[in-house]
């Protein structure tokens, strides 16, 4: 059974797609919170922005991991039997690195300065 090009392509790019959604959510949420002073609350001494950004990062990394683990064995080969799974793995790892990299400033820099 051969999979369609669209399915394989979307599975291969699932990591970057999740990263892009995370990126959009984090910066939109932070912008909205910073625009409305009434939304700037703290819980346990930590800004709600840091909490939400951290939870979004964990959920995004978990989604990338779940998709990668589930689809690792089901990805078809395109000529070279190791190309598509290896490319999917590398893009997933790069996306996890990007998510971690964009989450770190939430802990270091004040959200709404």
C-alpha positions as a Markdown table, in Angstrom:
| # | Residue | x | y | z |
|---|---|---|---|---|
| 1 | Unk | 0.0 | 0.0 | 0.0 |
| 2 | Unk | 1.5 | 3.3 | -1.0 |
| 3 | Unk | 0.6 | 6.5 | 0.8 |
| 4 | Unk | -0.2 | 9.7 | -0.9 |
| 5 | Unk | 2.3 | 12.3 | -1.4 |
| 6 | Unk | 0.2 | 14.8 | 0.7 |
| 7 | Unk | 0.0 | 12.4 | 3.7 |
| 8 | Unk | 3.7 | 11.7 | 3.6 |
| 9 | Unk | 4.6 | 15.4 | 3.2 |
| 10 | Unk | 2.4 | 16.5 | 6.1 |
| 11 | Unk | 3.7 | 13.8 | 8.4 |
| 12 | Unk | 7.2 | 14.7 | 7.5 |
| 13 | Unk | 6.5 | 18.4 | 8.2 |
| 14 | Unk | 4.3 | 17.7 | 11.4 |
| 15 | Unk | 7.1 | 19.0 | 13.7 |
| 16 | Unk | 7.6 | 22.3 | 11.9 |
| 17 | Unk | 3.8 | 22.7 | 11.6 |
| 18 | Unk | 3.4 | 22.2 | 15.4 |
| 19 | Unk | 6.3 | 24.6 | 16.0 |
| 20 | Unk | 4.6 | 27.3 | 13.8 |
| 21 | Unk | 1.3 | 26.9 | 15.7 |
| 22 | Unk | 3.2 | 27.2 | 19.0 |
| 23 | Unk | 5.0 | 30.2 | 17.8 |
| 24 | Unk | 1.8 | 31.9 | 16.7 |
| 25 | Unk | 0.0 | 31.1 | 19.9 |
| 26 | Unk | 2.8 | 32.2 | 22.2 |
| 27 | Unk | 3.4 | 35.6 | 20.6 |
| 28 | Unk | -0.4 | 36.2 | 20.2 |
| 29 | Unk | -1.1 | 35.3 | 23.8 |
| 30 | Unk | 1.7 | 37.4 | 25.1 |
| 31 | Unk | 0.7 | 40.4 | 23.0 |
| 32 | Unk | -2.9 | 40.2 | 24.2 |
| 33 | Unk | -1.8 | 39.9 | 27.9 |
| 34 | Unk | 0.6 | 42.8 | 27.5 |
| 35 | Unk | -2.1 | 45.0 | 25.8 |
| 36 | Unk | -4.6 | 44.4 | 28.7 |
| 37 | Unk | -3.1 | 45.2 | 32.1 |
| 38 | Unk | -6.1 | 43.5 | 33.8 |
| 39 | Unk | -4.9 | 40.2 | 32.3 |
| 40 | Unk | -1.4 | 40.5 | 33.9 |
| 41 | Unk | -1.9 | 38.2 | 37.0 |
| 42 | Unk | 0.5 | 36.1 | 38.9 |
| 43 | Unk | 0.0 | 32.6 | 40.3 |
| 44 | Unk | 2.4 | 31.3 | 42.9 |
| 45 | Unk | 4.6 | 34.4 | 42.3 |
| 46 | Unk | 5.0 | 33.6 | 38.6 |
| 47 | Unk | 3.4 | 35.5 | 35.8 |
| 48 | Unk | 0.5 | 33.8 | 34.0 |
| 49 | Unk | 2.3 | 34.4 | 30.8 |
| 50 | Unk | 5.2 | 32.2 | 31.9 |
| 51 | Unk | 2.8 | 29.5 | 33.0 |
| 52 | Unk | 0.9 | 29.5 | 29.7 |
| 53 | Unk | 4.0 | 29.6 | 27.5 |
| 54 | Unk | 5.5 | 26.7 | 29.5 |
| 55 | Unk | 2.4 | 24.6 | 29.2 |
| 56 | Unk | 2.1 | 25.4 | 25.5 |
| 57 | Unk | 5.7 | 24.3 | 25.0 |
| 58 | Unk | 5.2 | 21.0 | 26.9 |
| 59 | Unk | 2.0 | 20.3 | 25.0 |
| 60 | Unk | 3.8 | 21.0 | 21.7 |
| 61 | Unk | 6.8 | 18.8 | 22.5 |
| 62 | Unk | 4.4 | 16.0 | 23.6 |
| 63 | Unk | 2.4 | 16.3 | 20.4 |
| 64 | Unk | 5.6 | 16.1 | 18.3 |
| 65 | Unk | 6.8 | 13.1 | 20.3 |
| 66 | Unk | 3.5 | 11.3 | 20.0 |
| 67 | Unk | 3.2 | 11.9 | 16.3 |
| 68 | Unk | 6.8 | 10.8 | 15.8 |
| 69 | Unk | 6.5 | 7.6 | 17.8 |
| 70 | Unk | 3.2 | 6.6 | 16.3 |
| 71 | Unk | 4.1 | 7.3 | 12.7 |
| 72 | Unk | 7.8 | 6.2 | 12.8 |
| 73 | Unk | 7.1 | 2.7 | 11.6 |
| 74 | Unk | 4.2 | 3.7 | 9.2 |
| 75 | Unk | 6.1 | 6.1 | 7.0 |
| 76 | Unk | 6.7 | 4.8 | 3.6 |
| 77 | Unk | 10.0 | 4.8 | 1.8 |
| 78 | Unk | 10.6 | 7.0 | -1.2 |
| 79 | Unk | 13.4 | 5.3 | -3.1 |
| 80 | Unk | 15.7 | 5.1 | -0.1 |
| 81 | Unk | 14.0 | 3.3 | 2.7 |
| 82 | Unk | 15.6 | 5.5 | 5.4 |
| 83 | Unk | 15.2 | 9.0 | 3.9 |
| 84 | Unk | 11.6 | 9.8 | 4.9 |
| 85 | Unk | 11.9 | 8.5 | 8.5 |
| 86 | Unk | 15.3 | 10.1 | 9.0 |
| 87 | Unk | 14.0 | 13.5 | 7.6 |
| 88 | Unk | 10.9 | 13.3 | 9.8 |
| 89 | Unk | 13.1 | 12.6 | 12.8 |
| 90 | Unk | 15.5 | 15.5 | 12.1 |
| 91 | Unk | 12.7 | 17.9 | 11.5 |
| 92 | Unk | 11.0 | 16.8 | 14.7 |
| 93 | Unk | 14.2 | 17.3 | 16.7 |
| 94 | Unk | 14.8 | 20.7 | 15.0 |
| 95 | Unk | 11.2 | 21.8 | 15.9 |
| 96 | Unk | 11.7 | 20.7 | 19.6 |
| 97 | Unk | 14.9 | 22.7 | 19.7 |
| 98 | Unk | 13.1 | 25.7 | 18.3 |
| 99 | Unk | 10.2 | 25.4 | 20.8 |
| 100 | Unk | 12.7 | 25.2 | 23.7 |
| 101 | Unk | 14.6 | 28.1 | 22.3 |
| 102 | Unk | 11.6 | 30.4 | 22.0 |
| 103 | Unk | 10.3 | 29.3 | 25.5 |
| 104 | Unk | 13.5 | 30.2 | 27.3 |
| 105 | Unk | 13.1 | 34.0 | 27.1 |
| 106 | Unk | 9.8 | 33.7 | 29.1 |
| 107 | Unk | 11.9 | 32.7 | 32.1 |
| 108 | Unk | 14.6 | 35.4 | 31.6 |
| 109 | Unk | 13.0 | 38.5 | 30.3 |
| 110 | Unk | 9.9 | 40.1 | 31.8 |
| 111 | Unk | 6.9 | 39.5 | 29.5 |
| 112 | Unk | 5.4 | 43.0 | 29.5 |
| 113 | Unk | 8.2 | 45.5 | 30.1 |
